[in-house]
Structure formats: structure tokens, C-alpha cells
Amino acid sequence: MTDDPQAPGRSCPLRYRYGASAIAAAPLIETETLYVVGGLYGNVEALDCIEKLVVSEMGKLRVCFNGDFNWFNVDDHSFQWVMSRVLEHDAVLGNVEAELGVEGAEAGCGCAYPDSVDSAVVERSNRIHARLKSTAARFPKLTVRLEALPMFARYKVGDCRVGVVHGDADSLAGWRFSRTELAATASDPISADWLREAFAQAQVEVFASSHTCEPVLHQRPHQAGVNVVINNGAAGMPNFSGQLCGVITRVSLTPFDNSTLPGFNVIERTLIHGVEVAAISVPYDHAQWRTRFLDNWPEGSEAYISYYARIMGQVSS
């Protein structure tokens, strides 16, 4: 094991870095409702569930998968099934996808894990990604389509502009939209200044992220109102202790109504310029997903060791 900051899985490749001002140059895509789906992690049952939710929406709609839609789906069928369905919608790269078509393993899984993450976790992630990469190599037409995906996107819902990223405002694998980093803006002037400048440079009122796998809705007041960072955590894994559901982000002109879709609930919401920004639960078929996961990752495997407790709802707060 190693704590080398340049080791695979720790380092952040230069090609991941774009800077917040680059987001402002992205086309502004107008819609009435935007779903942002981060961290699907190859959960086919969660994808089924999300598609059921999406088709119930009325009005102009966009769905953006903001990276790491692959991870546990190392069998050929699941990989092809997830990829083909995700790519029917908008999508941006996550570190998982960004490394699938790259020769060698210099960046490992590309997560750019901080020092707080144990090296054993990092090394297991690298081995998980290596197995997924072997699967992806059997589908060159799909991996070519991945290479064409952007690292970020920008949307307009009513008077609210939304920057969709995987990591943070500066980097595909950035961690500055983590729960810890966002909490630091309350007492750390440097962090607060960075966040304020990120919104201004990207020309957005909302950032939607997922990379850190921890859900958070952070509001930053300013003279003209409030800015919001929403991190959905994971669409394809539990996010709260004892709750076997994923989480996705919804930004819409209309409040979320689950009267016809019980099980899809608002976890947290806020309003910005009359637009609702909400975290929505994804009540996928847990039993079926557990079986599918264990078929690929039995007890003792890398993904089992790193993720099985979380998949069973044992999530640390």
C-alpha cells in the first residue's frame, strides 16, 4: 500500500482540469425540468426506476447523467444495457468513464481520492476499474461514444442557470463540492471566496455534482439572493443509514408531485428564482439489485469489501 499523492487513484490528471470559466462557454440548454443522475454505478434496477419516473413528467424535460454511470456492471450484458440506455440522454463524463478508453493505468480509477481515504480503498477501486475496463474493451463502439462526451453541461430552467459537473467547478474529479469542503466555507475565507468566484465565473446559480458520493444541499446567500450546490450522492446506492434507495437531483419550474408514484419522495428542497431544486429518492428493487451485484462481486471480491455494507444500507453519516 502507498500514500503517494501521485499514485493511481490519488492523482488528478491534467486533462480533468477545465476551470469554472469554461463552464460559462458551454451552450445554455433550456428546459422546464432537469433531472441530474450521478453515481448510477451500473445499477440496472435504479436505471429502470429512474426511467419510470422520467416518463411521468409533463412538459419540456432533459435528463443528464453526470458521470460514473458505470462501475459494478462488469458483465457484458449489464455494461451494454446501461451504456446504451444512458447515451439516449444527455451525459457528461465521470472519472470512471474518462479512464475506460485510456491506455495504461496511470490514473487508476481517476477518483483523485483525498488523503482521508485509506489506501486499501484506493487500491480496490483501481482493481474494480481495471475489471470494468476489460469489459469496456469488448465494446469499442460504445467507448468511442464515451470519448465524445463533455466534462460539464449548462442548463437554464426558468431564470435559474444550472452547471452540471461530475466533480466540482474546476475539475472532473475535484472534491470541493464534498460535504466537508462545503461546510468549510462557513469559517474559511479562502474556501468561501473560491465558491463565490466559481458561481460568478461559470455564470450559474446552481451547481449539480455527484463525485464524492455524499448527498448535500448547500445554500450560499449573497446580495442578490442565494446560490445552491446540490450533490445527489449516488443514484445507484443507498445514501442514508437504513434507507435502501438512491438519490437524484431534480430542478424544475413545477414542484415535485409523487401522488402517482409512491416511493419517490422529496428528501430536501429549496427554491431559487422560483425554481425548485430538490433531492429525490430512487426506490429501486433492492433484492434484485443485490442479486445482480453478488453475481459479479461475490463475498471477498474488491467491490464486496468496499461497497456491500453500503449496498445493504449501512451508511455512515
C-alpha positions as CSV (number, residue, x, y, z in Angstrom):
1,M,0.0,0.0,0.0
2,T,1.1,3.6,-0.7
3,D,0.2,7.1,0.3
4,D,2.0,8.6,-2.7
5,P,-0.2,11.6,-3.9
6,Q,0.7,10.7,-7.5
7,A,-0.3,7.0,-7.1
8,P,-3.0,5.7,-9.4
9,G,-6.4,6.6,-7.9
10,R,-4.9,9.6,-6.0
11,S,-3.7,11.9,-8.7
12,C,-5.9,14.2,-10.8
13,P,-4.8,14.1,-14.4
14,L,-4.3,17.5,-16.1
15,R,-6.8,16.6,-18.7
16,Y,-9.5,16.6,-16.0
17,R,-9.0,20.3,-15.2
18,Y,-11.1,22.9,-17.0
19,G,-11.8,25.8,-14.7
20,A,-15.1,27.4,-13.9
21,S,-14.9,29.9,-16.7
22,A,-15.0,27.1,-19.2
23,I,-18.5,26.2,-18.0
24,A,-19.8,29.7,-18.9
25,A,-18.8,29.0,-22.5
26,A,-21.0,25.8,-22.7
27,P,-24.3,26.0,-24.6
28,L,-27.2,27.0,-22.4
29,I,-29.8,24.3,-22.8
30,E,-33.3,25.4,-21.9
31,T,-35.8,23.1,-20.3
32,E,-38.7,23.1,-17.8
33,T,-37.5,20.2,-15.8
34,L,-34.0,18.8,-15.4
35,Y,-33.0,15.6,-13.8
36,V,-29.4,15.1,-12.9
37,V,-28.4,11.5,-12.3
38,G,-24.9,11.0,-10.7
39,G,-23.4,7.8,-9.5
40,L,-25.7,5.2,-11.1
41,Y,-22.7,2.8,-10.7
42,G,-24.2,0.3,-13.1
43,N,-27.3,-0.3,-11.1
44,V,-29.7,-1.5,-13.7
45,E,-32.7,-1.6,-11.3
46,A,-32.1,2.0,-10.4
47,L,-32.0,2.9,-14.1
48,D,-35.3,1.1,-14.6
49,C,-36.7,3.1,-11.6
50,I,-35.5,6.5,-12.9
51,E,-36.9,5.9,-16.4
52,K,-40.3,5.1,-14.8
53,L,-40.1,8.5,-13.0
54,V,-38.9,10.4,-16.1
55,V,-41.8,9.3,-18.3
56,S,-44.3,10.5,-15.7
57,E,-43.1,14.1,-16.1
58,M,-45.1,16.6,-18.2
59,G,-43.6,19.5,-20.2
60,K,-40.1,20.0,-21.6
61,L,-37.7,17.7,-19.9
62,R,-33.9,16.9,-20.0
63,V,-32.1,14.1,-18.2
64,C,-28.3,14.5,-17.7
65,F,-26.2,11.6,-16.3
66,N,-23.3,13.4,-14.7
67,G,-20.8,10.6,-14.7
68,D,-20.0,7.3,-13.0
69,F,-23.0,5.6,-14.6
70,N,-20.7,2.5,-14.8
71,W,-18.9,0.7,-12.0
72,F,-20.3,-2.6,-10.8
73,N,-21.7,-3.6,-14.2
74,V,-18.7,-5.7,-15.3
75,D,-20.7,-8.4,-17.1
76,D,-21.2,-7.8,-20.8
77,H,-25.0,-7.6,-20.7
78,S,-25.2,-5.1,-17.9
79,F,-22.4,-2.9,-19.3
80,Q,-24.0,-2.8,-22.8
81,W,-27.5,-2.3,-21.3
82,V,-26.5,0.6,-19.1
83,M,-24.4,2.3,-21.7
84,S,-27.0,2.1,-24.5
85,R,-29.8,3.5,-22.3
86,V,-27.7,6.3,-20.7
87,L,-26.5,7.5,-24.0
88,E,-30.0,8.1,-25.2
89,H,-30.0,11.1,-22.8
90,D,-27.6,13.9,-22.1
91,A,-24.4,12.8,-20.3
92,V,-21.1,14.2,-19.1
93,L,-18.0,12.2,-18.2
94,G,-17.3,10.9,-14.7
95,N,-13.8,9.7,-13.8
96,V,-14.9,6.1,-14.3
97,E,-15.9,6.8,-18.0
98,A,-12.9,9.1,-18.6
99,E,-10.5,6.3,-17.9
100,L,-12.2,3.5,-19.8
101,G,-10.7,4.3,-23.2
102,V,-7.3,5.4,-21.9
103,E,-4.3,3.1,-22.5
104,G,-2.4,2.1,-19.3
105,A,-3.5,2.7,-15.7
106,E,-1.5,5.8,-14.7
107,A,-4.6,7.4,-13.2
108,G,-6.2,4.2,-12.0
109,C,-9.9,4.7,-11.4
110,G,-9.3,8.5,-11.7
111,C,-11.1,9.3,-8.5
112,A,-8.3,11.6,-7.2
113,Y,-9.1,10.3,-3.6
114,P,-8.0,12.7,-0.8
115,D,-5.7,11.7,2.0
116,S,-8.6,11.0,4.2
117,V,-9.4,7.9,2.1
118,D,-7.5,4.8,3.1
119,S,-5.0,3.4,0.6
120,A,-6.7,0.0,0.7
121,V,-9.9,1.6,-0.6
122,V,-8.0,3.3,-3.4
123,E,-6.2,0.1,-4.5
124,R,-9.5,-1.8,-4.5
125,S,-11.1,0.9,-6.6
126,N,-8.3,0.7,-9.1
127,R,-8.8,-3.1,-9.4
128,I,-12.6,-2.7,-9.8
129,H,-11.9,-0.2,-12.6
130,A,-9.4,-2.5,-14.3
131,R,-12.0,-5.2,-14.5
132,L,-14.6,-2.8,-15.8
133,K,-12.1,-1.6,-18.4
134,S,-11.6,-5.1,-19.6
135,T,-15.4,-5.4,-20.2
136,A,-15.5,-2.0,-22.0
137,A,-12.7,-3.1,-24.3
138,R,-15.2,-5.6,-25.8
139,F,-17.5,-2.7,-26.8
140,P,-15.3,-0.3,-28.8
141,K,-18.2,1.4,-30.4
142,L,-19.6,2.4,-27.0
143,T,-16.3,3.5,-25.7
144,V,-15.8,5.8,-28.7
145,R,-19.1,7.4,-27.9
146,L,-17.9,8.0,-24.3
147,E,-14.8,9.8,-25.6
148,A,-17.0,12.3,-27.3
149,L,-18.8,13.3,-24.1
150,P,-18.1,16.7,-22.4
151,M,-16.9,17.1,-18.9
152,F,-19.7,19.6,-18.0
153,A,-23.0,21.0,-19.2
154,R,-25.1,24.1,-18.6
155,Y,-28.9,24.3,-18.5
156,K,-31.5,27.1,-18.0
157,V,-34.7,26.3,-16.0
158,G,-36.8,29.4,-15.9
159,D,-34.5,32.1,-14.6
160,C,-32.1,29.6,-13.0
161,R,-28.9,28.5,-14.7
162,V,-27.5,25.1,-13.7
163,G,-23.9,24.0,-14.1
164,V,-23.8,20.2,-14.3
165,V,-20.4,18.7,-13.4
166,H,-19.1,15.4,-12.1
167,G,-16.6,16.7,-9.6
168,D,-16.5,20.4,-8.9
169,A,-16.4,23.8,-10.7
170,D,-12.7,23.4,-11.7
171,S,-12.1,19.7,-12.2
172,L,-13.8,16.5,-13.3
173,A,-12.5,14.7,-10.2
174,G,-12.5,17.7,-7.8
175,W,-13.7,17.2,-4.2
176,R,-14.6,20.8,-3.4
177,F,-18.3,20.1,-3.6
178,S,-18.0,17.5,-0.8
179,R,-20.0,17.9,2.4
180,T,-16.8,18.6,4.3
181,E,-15.5,21.2,1.9
182,L,-18.8,23.0,1.5
183,A,-19.2,23.1,5.3
184,A,-15.7,24.8,5.5
185,T,-17.0,27.8,3.5
186,A,-18.8,29.0,6.7
187,S,-15.5,29.6,8.5
188,D,-12.7,29.5,5.9
189,P,-12.5,32.8,3.8
190,I,-10.4,31.1,1.1
191,S,-13.0,28.4,0.6
192,A,-15.8,30.9,0.7
193,D,-14.0,33.1,-1.9
194,W,-13.4,30.2,-4.2
195,L,-17.1,29.2,-4.1
196,R,-18.3,32.7,-4.8
197,E,-15.9,33.1,-7.7
198,A,-16.9,29.7,-9.1
199,F,-20.5,30.7,-9.4
200,A,-19.6,34.0,-11.0
201,Q,-17.1,32.6,-13.4
202,A,-19.3,29.7,-14.5
203,Q,-22.3,32.1,-14.8
204,V,-24.7,29.8,-13.0
205,E,-26.9,30.0,-9.9
206,V,-26.8,26.2,-9.2
207,F,-24.1,23.6,-9.4
208,A,-25.2,19.9,-9.6
209,S,-22.5,17.4,-8.7
210,S,-22.0,13.8,-7.5
211,H,-18.4,12.7,-7.4
212,T,-17.9,12.5,-3.6
213,C,-20.8,10.0,-3.2
214,E,-22.2,12.1,-0.3
215,P,-25.5,13.9,-0.7
216,V,-25.6,17.5,0.3
217,L,-27.7,20.6,-0.5
218,H,-25.7,23.7,0.3
219,Q,-27.1,27.2,0.1
220,R,-24.8,30.3,-0.2
221,P,-26.6,33.6,0.5
222,H,-25.4,36.7,-1.4
223,Q,-26.6,40.2,-2.0
224,A,-28.8,39.2,-4.9
225,G,-30.3,36.1,-3.3
226,V,-28.8,32.6,-2.9
227,N,-26.7,30.2,-4.8
228,V,-27.0,26.4,-4.4
229,V,-24.7,23.4,-4.7
230,I,-26.6,20.1,-4.8
231,N,-24.7,16.8,-4.7
232,N,-27.0,13.8,-5.1
233,G,-24.5,11.4,-3.7
234,A,-25.4,8.2,-5.5
235,A,-28.4,7.3,-7.7
236,G,-27.4,3.6,-7.6
237,M,-26.6,3.1,-3.9
238,P,-28.1,3.9,-0.5
239,N,-27.2,7.4,0.8
240,F,-28.7,7.3,4.3
241,S,-28.4,4.7,7.0
242,G,-31.2,2.1,6.9
243,Q,-32.7,3.5,3.6
244,L,-32.3,1.3,0.6
245,C,-32.8,3.9,-2.1
246,G,-30.7,6.0,-4.4
247,V,-30.9,9.8,-4.8
248,I,-31.1,12.0,-7.8
249,T,-31.4,15.8,-8.4
250,R,-34.5,17.5,-9.9
251,V,-34.6,21.1,-11.0
252,S,-38.0,22.3,-12.2
253,L,-40.5,25.0,-12.7
254,T,-43.1,22.8,-11.0
255,P,-42.9,21.3,-7.5
256,F,-42.4,17.6,-7.4
257,D,-45.6,15.6,-7.0
258,N,-45.3,11.9,-6.2
259,S,-49.1,11.3,-5.9
260,T,-49.0,8.9,-8.8
261,L,-45.6,7.4,-8.0
262,P,-45.4,6.4,-4.3
263,G,-41.9,5.7,-3.1
264,F,-40.3,8.7,-4.9
265,N,-40.0,11.2,-2.2
266,V,-38.5,14.7,-1.7
267,I,-35.6,14.3,0.7
268,E,-34.7,18.0,0.7
269,R,-35.7,21.0,-1.4
270,T,-35.2,24.7,-1.9
271,L,-36.4,27.5,-4.2
272,I,-34.2,29.7,-6.2
273,H,-35.7,32.3,-8.6
274,G,-39.0,30.4,-8.3
275,V,-37.4,27.2,-9.4
276,E,-37.5,24.1,-7.2
277,V,-34.1,22.3,-6.6
278,A,-34.8,19.0,-4.9
279,A,-33.1,15.7,-3.9
280,I,-35.5,12.9,-4.9
281,S,-35.3,9.3,-3.6
282,V,-35.0,6.4,-6.1
283,P,-36.8,3.3,-4.6
284,Y,-35.2,0.7,-6.9
285,D,-35.7,-3.1,-6.5
286,H,-33.1,-3.7,-3.8
287,A,-33.4,-7.5,-3.7
288,Q,-33.0,-7.8,-7.5
289,W,-30.0,-5.4,-7.4
290,R,-28.4,-7.2,-4.6
291,T,-28.6,-10.5,-6.5
292,R,-27.2,-8.8,-9.6
293,F,-24.3,-7.3,-7.6
294,L,-23.4,-10.6,-6.0
295,D,-23.3,-12.4,-9.3
296,N,-20.5,-10.1,-10.4
297,W,-18.9,-9.3,-7.0
298,P,-19.2,-12.3,-4.6
299,E,-18.1,-12.2,-1.0
300,G,-14.4,-11.4,-0.7
301,S,-14.2,-9.5,-4.0
302,E,-12.9,-5.9,-4.2
303,A,-16.4,-4.4,-4.7
304,Y,-17.9,-6.6,-2.0
305,I,-15.3,-5.5,0.6
306,S,-15.6,-1.8,-0.3
307,Y,-19.3,-1.5,-1.0
308,Y,-21.5,-4.3,0.2
309,A,-22.2,-2.8,3.6
310,R,-23.4,0.4,1.9
311,I,-25.5,-1.5,-0.6
312,M,-27.2,-3.1,2.4
313,G,-28.0,0.4,3.9
314,Q,-25.1,0.6,6.3
315,V,-24.1,4.2,5.5
316,S,-22.1,6.3,7.9
317,S,-23.5,9.8,8.5
